[in-house]
Amino acid sequence: MLAFADAQILDIVGPLQILAAANRGRSRPAYDIVLAARQAGPFRTSEGLGLVAGAGYARGGANLLKDIDTLMVAGGEGIARARRDKALLRLIASGATRAGRVVSVCSGAFLLADAGLLEGRRATTHWSRIEQFRSEFPGVTLEPDAIFVRDGKFWTSAGVTAGMDLALALVREDLGAETALAIARQHVIFLMRPGGQSQFSAHLAPDAYPSGKLAGLLRWIPEHAGEGLDVAALAAKANMSPRSFARKFVAETGETPARYLERARIDAARRLLTATDLAVEVVAHRAGFGGQERMRRAFQRLLKTSPGAFRARFQLHGDVP
């Protein structure tokens, strides 16, 4: 994780907390985490609290790039000064050629763009900097509603806590859905995304899955979850037999097609419950559950709450079609 003076503290410690949690209970750590700033040692964050960098990049950061897997870049109030740091930009550009993944949190996307890494790609950043980013980097396709965006090996996230959503997606890709879900539950963040985001939860974001034969279908399912889909229909769309499709689906996603489809329908229902005043029965049909009781059972089983209670907690003001 590359940081700088006046970086947002949660941009740094939020994602690192999720990754560190994946190390617990293992004989060998899943992640070897290094926090680097311009100089090794303490530095101030924008919140006035200090962190201690274990490494520095000002006088050459070649050692930081040795055997690197994931390069992460924070954002925050100090981003304008950080963008003028040539050593930092060189390190990011060099690291991108070696790392398997390059990740930015919040306004850290500006550093990736300054390093020439996002041209022609999809990305996101903090909502307050959307217009600035668009004006400075017209060659980047910005997705302002996304919690996080993956384009190839480049991952960008929205502001602050969205870095934790992205980190959960990294854990899912590396260690599987069960580990990621356990970490989410432990950190009490599974239900903390209200409506109004195009990616309603990191667990079901299509970009959280590795590219594979079914990547297109995984992007298609959430957009059509309200239709009369079943495993046979999905297999036919993938031009596979139901049995081969089921095996391939589990291999690529870590869960069954039926389980994924149910989660996609729950995410569709979440958006309708929080962003509209539609009756719960209407929401159930539009989200593909067929009826209110079936949706209620799914909510209770997976979210430990009812559709009505979820709406009461998270509904936005006003009706959004």
N, C-alpha and C positions, 0 to 999 in steps of 0.2 A: 504494500500500500504506500503510494507516494503522497505525501502531505506537505504543507507549507504553513508559514505564519499566517494566522487568522483564517485557517481552514475551519469549516463547520465541524464541531467535535463529533456529532452523531454521524456525519458522512464517513468518518473514520472508524469510530468504535462500533457503530451499528452493524455494518457488514462483517467486521472482524469478530464481533461477538457471535454471530451466526456460524462462521467458519470454525471458531474455537470450540463452539459447542459440539461440532461434529467430531472433535478429537477425544471427547470424554468417553471413558470406558473402553478405549482401544489399546491394544498392546503396542501398536505403532500409530503415531498421529496421522490422520488423513491429510492434514495441511501443516506445512512449516511456514509460519506467518512472520513476516518482517515488516516493520513500520520504518519508513525512511523519510527524512526531511532534508533540507539543504545541508544542515550540519547534524551529526549525531548528537544526541542529548536532548534537553528539554526545549520545547517551543510552545508558544501561546496559541490557543485557538481563539476563534472570534467570540466565544462565550466567556473569555477571561480565564479559563482553566488551562492548565498546562498538561502536555503529554510528553513522553520521552521517546524519541526516535532511536532505534537501535542501530541505524546506519545513516550515512550522509551521502549525498550525490553531488555536492558542489565541485569536488575535485576528482571528477571521474567516477562513474557508477558502474564500471564494467563488472565488478564483483557481484553487484546486485542482480545482474542479468544472467549469471551462471546458472544453468539448469532451471530457468524460470518456467513456471507453468501458467500462472495468471498474474497479469500486471493490472493493478487497481489504482485509480487516481481519484482523490477526493475533490470536493468543491468548497465553496464558502465565500465569505466576505473578502478574503484576501486574494480572490481569483485574478483580479486585474493586475496586481503586482506579480503574481505567479506566472501570468501569461507573458511577462517580459523577461522571465528567467530562461535564458538561452540554454543553460545547462539542463534544466528540467525538461524543456522541449526536446532537446537532443536525446536525452535518456528515454523519453516516452517513444520517440520515433525508432530508436534503436531497439528498445525492448519489444516493440510491436512486431519486429521481424523475427524475434526469438520466442515470444510467448505463444502458448496455445490459445490464450484468451486475453483480451484487453478490455478492461471494465472502467467506466467512469460513473461516479455518483454525483447527482445534482449538477451544479455548474461545472464540474470537472469535464463535462462534454466539450467545453470551450478549449480545454487543453488538448484533447484528442483532435479536435478540428484544427487548431493552430499547428499541430504536428502533421497535418495533411492526411489524417487517417480516416476521416468520415466523408470525404468528397464522394458523391454518387451513392451514398449509403443512407439507410434509415436510422434515425436517432431520436432521442428525447432529452429533455433537461428540465430544470425547475420552471414551474409555470410563470414565475415573475420575470424570467429571462427569455421567454419564447420569442418575442418580437425582436429583441436584440440579436438573438442567435440567427433568426431568419434573415435579418438585414446583412449580417456579417458573413453568413455562409449559405448563400442561395443554392449552392450545389448539393446541400444536404437535405434530404426529405425528412422534415421534422414531424413527429407524431405527438402533438401537445397533450393528448389525453392519456397517453400510455404511462403505466407505472414503470415499465422498463421495456426496452426494445433490444432484440438481438438481430444483428445482420452479420452473418458469417461468424467470425471469431470476435467481433466487436459488440460489446454490450454497453448500453447507456441506460441510466435510470433517472427518474424524476427526483424531486427534492427530498432530502433528509432521510426519513424512514423508508422511502422507496428503495434505498440501498439494501435494506434488510430483505425486502421482497426479492430483489435480484440475487442476493446471496443465497437465499433459499432455493432459487432456481439452479444456481451453480451446484449446490449440494445435491439437489435432485439428479442433475445430470451426472455427477460424479459417483454418488453413493446410493442412489435410488430413492423412490418416492416414500418408502417407509421411514427412512432416516430423516428426510426433509420434513415430513409431517410430524414426526416426534419432536423435532426441534421447534417447529412452529407452535405446537401445543405447549411445550415447555416455556416458551417465551410469550405465550398468550397473545399471539398476533394473527391467528387464523381468521377471526371474525372482524378484524379491525379496519377493513376497507369498505367505506360507504359507497353508495352508487355514484354514477357519473364518470367513472373511469372505463375506458375501453377494455382494459385488462383488469377484471374485477378481483382476481386473486392470482398470486404467483403460481399456485399449484396447477391451474389449468391454462395458463398462458401458453399458446402453441409454441412460442419461441423458446419455452423452457425445455422442449424436447430436442434431442439431437436430430440433425438432418438424416433422413433415411427414405426408404421407399414410400412410407406412409406420411411423410411430412406435409404434403399437400392436403391429404385427407384430414390430418389433425388441425390444420388451419380452417378447413371447410366446416367441420362438425360444429364448433361453437356458433357459427353464423347460421346454422340450419337446425339447431337443437330443438326448435319448436315443431319441426316436421315429424311425420310418422316414421321415424327411423328405428330400425332394429339391427341386430348383428348381420342378418342375411342381407339387408339393404346396403349396409356399409361394405360388406364383402363384395357385393356386386359392383358397387361404385369403384372399389379398388381392383376390380377384375381378378378376384381370387375366390377360391372355394371358401365357404365359411370356416372349415377346419384350418386350412392354411392361413387364412386371414387372422383367426384368433391367435394362432401361435406367433405369427409375425407381429401382431399388435402388442402382445405381452412382451415380446423380445425388445421392441423399440420403446415402449412407454413404461413398462413395469406394472401394468394393470390391464384388466380385461376390457374389451370394447364396451360391454354393458356398464361397467363401473365408470369408465371415462364419459360415456354418454350421459349417465345420470349426473355426474358432476357438472357437465356442460349445461344441463338443464337447470341445475341448481343455480349456476352463475347467471343464466338468463333470467330466472325467477328473481334473483337478488336485484338485478338492475331494474326490473319492472316494479318490484315492491318498493324500492327506495326512490325511484325517479318518477313514478306515476301514482295516480289515485285509483287505478283499476281495481275492481273487486278481486279478492283472493282467488275465487273460482275462475275468473277470466285469466288471471295471471297463470294459474295452473295449466290451462289449455294452451295459452300462447307459448309457454315455456316447454310444452311437449309432454307434460305429465298425464294429460288426459282427464284428470280430475283432482279436486282439492285434497281428498284424503290420501291419495298416492303421493302428492307433493308434501303433505304434512309428515307422512312417515319418513320420506327421504330427508327432510330437514331435521327431524328428530334424530335420525340415525347418524347423519354425517355432521350436522352443525350443533346438535344438542339444544335446539330451540325450535319454536314453531314459526311458520311464515308470518303470523300476526305479530309475535313478539319481535321478530327481526325487523319488520316494518316500523314498529313503534320506536325501536332504538335508533334506526339509521335513516328513516325517510327524510328526504330533502323537501324543502318548501316549494310548492308549485308543481305543475304537471309537465313532464317532458315526454313528447310523443315517442 
